[in-house]
Amino acid sequence: MLKKREFGFYATLLVWALMSPLAFCKTDCATAIGIPQTECEALVALYNSTDGANWVDNTKWNVTNKPCNWYGLSCSGGRVSELDLYSNQLSGSIPSQLGNLTQLTMLDLSDNELSGSIPTELGSLTNLMALELSDNQLTGSIPSQLGNLTSLNWLCLPTNSKAQSQ
């Protein structure tokens, strides 16, 4: 049984925790530091469309305005350069907004629970050297737009559901 003084302490602690900025903090991409707003919005779209709150590791995702410090992300020259969320329990679909990460050189979303189709917008990632989407539940055709990825050295798409080239 809690004494009156202990109850007051715990009630105050609970109110403080709920009112803490971190309790309500979501990334405001208009004030993002280190990358353009459109890239921040693409990352937040990925977080939201793949159940980011339940990833194995979502350290700093959607709670800070410094996306370059988020888990699995590398930046170079003020742009997102690598996104590696391998085996991180992403579920849901890959958002088309990832096509806005135009300086991306490596994208690894393999060994997750992603579903739906591969967005055609990934074909605009012309600096991409490695694309790894294997071991998911992706369906549909492989977009012909991936043929625009002239810098691509590594493409890995096996172990998906009914993915076929177009």
Salt bridges, closest charged atoms under 4 A:
GLU39 OE2 - ARG79 NE 2.52
